[in-house]
Amino acid sequence: MHKNPERIAWTVMLFSCLGCCLFTISLPSSIAWYIANAIAPHTVTVTSAQGTVLAKKLRDEFSTPVTHGTSLAVNEWTLVSTDNSAQAVVTFFDGNSITLYNNTSVVIQKIEDYRFNNLLHILGYRFRLSPYLDAVEILVVRGRIRATILEANAERTFLVRTLHSETNIIPGSYAVESDINQTQITARLGQADVHAQNETVILKTGQRSTIFADQPPSEAMVAEQNLIRNSDFNSQLDGTWEIDSFVHSEIVTTTVNITSSTGRSVLHFYSHGVDNIHAEISVLQWIDKDVRDFQSLHINADIRLIYQSLQGGGSIGSEFPMMIHLAYKDANGNDRDWHHGFYYEPPLENYILYNQANNSSENITRFLWYPYESENLLETLDNSKPVYIRYIRLYASGWIYEIMVDDVKLLAQD
């Protein structure tokens, strides 16, 4: 039998009041926590724009193929991969998207859409009920993507990771290209905050930055990039350019080497021996680059013609003392070629000079350095424009000739 009923009554009353207070506080707190942290479940749609795309949850053993024109819904921590014949479009819950080009792998790391952020709209204004921003995060393991962020999603964060950097992007269009050695970020439209090694570079429209392994981002540069290595011939040809020659007879000798002229390193083409015998020598560099995502593609070169014994480009317009040859594939996978020749000795009346978008030539002044700049090949070649560059070749052809070339560039702009 209890000896002190008053004490028991007061104890019960205090615990009841404490429970009531805790309930009064915890219920709205729990509701507030739920409103702030509740995430709406979403999937991402992977669509094959070309070839067969592979999608695989990181914990799974096998991939799911997505064939041309079909789609697949995937979740976070899914690896999406394309080979050299496939392309994919990944569309997120908010309409933002990324395009995966050939030989690209991307991991969808995070899809966070806070459920109540879009619930309350008053007089056209949206009131955020969560302190957190909706977020999408992806990892570009290798290859090239283009990210398109819609203006309507300005309050969402979109983070692109690579092996070397993290980049926050706002509404606009961006290109990201990465391999084991480096990453290149291009702001085609909008602003990108590129972070690596505790340093940040802000890119505006038309700028790019390169991030090498274990290094901070480079300063913002113009988005145009040169796809040719050793284009100024300041290094030896080995490792960048392949040499090939063709002559009909041993009484003609052709050479190509790097020499110095007026204080600059130049590529020197030279043939000597008996005249009226066909001789050709070339240097070739493999580019192996998908360019379908670029806005422009130009070829620049400094050309100096010293001597040619065969007039024009020969009888069928194919033997110029200097010719630039671009080998590529079009959108249908067809192998195509673009040529542009240079000469100073006018052709004979019955000699052919082509004047086509993919095969043309021009008469330039002898001995002077001529700065050649092509038109935008992605426009002039129209339906037969390049989507994949195989190689670029510089070759001297004809009988007896001597030519110098410098500063050859294949300029692609994102």
HELIX and SHEET records of a PDB file:
HELIX    1   1 PRO A    5  ASN A   37  1                                  33    
HELIX    2   2 GLU A  151  ASN A  153  5                                   3    
HELIX    3   3 LEU A  377  THR A  380  1                                   4    
HELIX    4   4 ASP A  382  SER A  384  5                                   3    
SHEET    1   A 9 THR A  64  VAL A  66  0                                        
SHEET    2   A 9 VAL A  53  LYS A  57 -1                                        
SHEET    3   A 9 THR A  78  SER A  81 -1                                        
SHEET    4   A 9 SER A 105  GLU A 112 -1                                        
SHEET    5   A 9 ALA A 135  ILE A 149 -1                                        
SHEET    6   A 9 SER A  97  LEU A 100 -1                                        
SHEET    7   A 9 GLN A  87  THR A  91 -1                                        
SHEET    8   A 9 VAL A  44  GLN A  50 -1                                        
SHEET    9   A 9 SER A  71  VAL A  74 -1                                        
SHEET    1   B 9 THR A  64  VAL A  66  0                                        
SHEET    2   B 9 VAL A  53  LYS A  57 -1                                        
SHEET    3   B 9 THR A  78  SER A  81 -1                                        
SHEET    4   B 9 SER A 105  GLU A 112 -1                                        
SHEET    5   B 9 ALA A 135  ILE A 149 -1                                        
SHEET    6   B 9 THR A 157  ARG A 161  1                                        
SHEET    7   B 9 GLU A 166  ILE A 169 -1                                        
SHEET    8   B 9 ALA A 192  ALA A 196 -1                                        
SHEET    9   B 9 GLU A 199  LEU A 203 -1                                        
SHEET    1   C 9 THR A  64  VAL A  66  0                                        
SHEET    2   C 9 VAL A  53  LYS A  57 -1                                        
SHEET    3   C 9 THR A  78  SER A  81 -1                                        
SHEET    4   C 9 SER A 105  GLU A 112 -1                                        
SHEET    5   C 9 ALA A 135  ILE A 149 -1                                        
SHEET    6   C 9 GLY A 172  SER A 178 -1                                        
SHEET    7   C 9 GLN A 182  LEU A 189 -1                                        
SHEET    8   C 9 GLN A 207  PHE A 212 -1                                        
SHEET    9   C 9 MET A 221  VAL A 222 -1                                        
SHEET    1   D 2 LEU A 120  ILE A 122  0                                        
SHEET    2   D 2 TYR A 125  PHE A 127 -1                                        
SHEET    1   E 4 GLU A 224  ASN A 226  0                                        
SHEET    2   E 4 TYR A 401  GLN A 413 -1                                        
SHEET    3   E 4 ARG A 264  GLY A 273 -1                                        
SHEET    4   E 4 VAL A 252  SER A 261 -1                                        
SHEET    1   F 4 GLU A 224  ASN A 226  0                                        
SHEET    2   F 4 TYR A 401  GLN A 413 -1                                        
SHEET    3   F 4 SER A 296  GLN A 308 -1                                        
SHEET    4   F 4 TYR A 370  GLU A 373 -1                                        
SHEET    1   G 6 GLU A 242  VAL A 247  0                                        
SHEET    2   G 6 ALA A 279  ASP A 290 -1                                        
SHEET    3   G 6 TYR A 388  GLY A 398 -1                                        
SHEET    4   G 6 MET A 322  LYS A 329 -1                                        
SHEET    5   G 6 ASP A 335  TYR A 343 -1                                        
SHEET    6   G 6 ASN A 359  ASN A 363  1                                        
END                                                                             
